[in-house]
Amino acid sequence: MSGILFLIPIALFMGLLGLGAFIWAVRSGQFDDPIGSANRILIDEDEPL
């Protein structure tokens, strides 16, 4: 029983830490590249021999 009382707050803290890191990444523009992702598939990087 004491193990659960120890692990639940740690799990909640780690979940909130991960959520905070995700929100920080979204606000700092880490996921803002819709044009580059769409065009990257069209670029042929293989050079002819």
CYANA upper distance limits for C-alpha pairs under 8 A (distance plus 0.5 A):
  1 MET  CA      5 LEU  CA      7.09
  2 SER  CA      6 PHE  CA      6.76
  3 GLY  CA      7 LEU  CA      6.59
  4 ILE  CA      8 ILE  CA      6.41
  5 LEU  CA      9 PRO  CA      7.70
  6 PHE  CA     10 ILE  CA      7.37
  7 LEU  CA     11 ALA  CA      6.58
  8 ILE  CA     12 LEU  CA      6.67
  9 PRO  CA     13 PHE  CA      6.54
 10 ILE  CA     14 MET  CA      6.64
 11 ALA  CA     15 GLY  CA      6.59
 12 LEU  CA     16 LEU  CA      6.67
 13 PHE  CA     17 LEU  CA      6.55
 14 MET  CA     18 GLY  CA      6.66
 15 GLY  CA     19 LEU  CA      6.67
 16 LEU  CA     20 GLY  CA      6.51
 17 LEU  CA     21 ALA  CA      6.71
 18 GLY  CA     22 PHE  CA      6.69
 19 LEU  CA     23 ILE  CA      6.68
 20 GLY  CA     24 TRP  CA      6.58
 21 ALA  CA     25 ALA  CA      6.66
 22 PHE  CA     26 VAL  CA      6.76
 23 ILE  CA     27 ARG  CA      6.68
 24 TRP  CA     28 SER  CA      6.55
 25 ALA  CA     29 GLY  CA      6.89
 25 ALA  CA     30 GLN  CA      5.85
 25 ALA  CA     31 PHE  CA      7.92
 26 VAL  CA     30 GLN  CA      6.34
 26 VAL  CA     31 PHE  CA      6.63
 33 ASP  CA     37 SER  CA      6.86
 34 PRO  CA     38 ALA  CA      6.83
 35 ILE  CA     39 ASN  CA      6.69
 36 GLY  CA     40 ARG  CA      6.32
 37 SER  CA     41 ILE  CA      7.66
 38 ALA  CA     42 LEU  CA      8.28
 39 ASN  CA     43 ILE  CA      7.32
